[in-house]
Amino acid sequence: MTRIEEFKPATAAEVEAFRIKLLGKKGEIGALMEEFKSVAPELKRELGQKLNHLKTTAAARIEALRGAIGEKEQAAASHIDDMTRPGTAERIGSRHPISIVKNQIVEIFSRLGYTVADGPEIEDDWHVFSALNFPPEHPARDMQDTFFIEKTPDVVLRTHTSSIQVRTMEHQKPPIRVICPGRVFRNEAISYRAHCIFHQIEGLYIDRNVSFADMKQSILYFAKELFGEQTRIRMRPSYFPFTEPSAEVDVSCSICGGKGCGVCKGTGWLEIMGCGMVDPNVLEANGIDHTQYSGFAFGMGIERIAMLKYGVGDLRLYFENDVRFLNQFDSAL
Ligand code: PHE
């Protein structure tokens, strides 16, 4: 006869098969019951009790086995065997440093009343160059810098997000206050300090009586918010076809505080953006009366700002998506 102690089932189905073998209608205990009918009357009482005891203990043991197996199977299915054990933390991704810095810049300018404007990456000559007062022979249109998709009609990848400013002026009458983040493309050799794809944020402010002083104050506010209250700015004369006068903006080096270090190459200053008063030709080309309105524009590379903010020495790291690099950045923005 089967010994219940030796039975080591692995599944509930095995327990059920065992139950049928033992307690089923044609099972082993059932067979004993059949035999019991023919035992001598004087033995019936004693044997009957033993048989009943056997039957109830077998049923109880099988029930216990069924319970144990059930728990095991449930635990295996849900992978929870100890509800009190501390959980394993899920690793979640972090925001890309370029997104973090972009969001910070957008947030700072939104406090000054700027809204975000967007535009296409595939552009035409008008929005990237002509509407921005680039003379036809200007070298920036040259194949050296611009990726042409088709030469006639001109289909180009935008080389700066100033094209979004043109699109904004097409649809909106002054006052205009927009900030334009986006990817731009230039035909440059990839190195630690240049890439053929990078990100810019440009801003445009047009209203009555907008002055150079307004621009300077807005940029100073921005620089202090981004790099810290102690930050100073300086402007150097520069040239852009779409602004007059134009300037290059430097901030005091956030690493050495202006004393001179490796990052600022001993100068104490870091170049962060170009800016200028919108050229009257640009206003007129975009249907804005330059006798009534004036404005300023500025533009910066997000990779460069992020390099200065985080001390990143090689621009290519932003594009390689190595998680060991990306995991170092964390921000709620
Ligand atoms: N568009 C310029 C660039 O790509 C930046 C800029 C924007 C300069 C607005 C002045 C004013 O370099």
Boltz pocket constraint, residues with backbone or C-beta under 6 A from the ligand:
constraints:
  - pocket:
      binder: B
      contacts: [[A, 159], [A, 160], [A, 161], [A, 162], [A, 202], [A, 203], [A, 240], [A, 243], [A, 247], [A, 274], [A, 275], [A, 276], [A, 297], [A, 298], [A, 299], [A, 300]]
      max_distance: 6.0
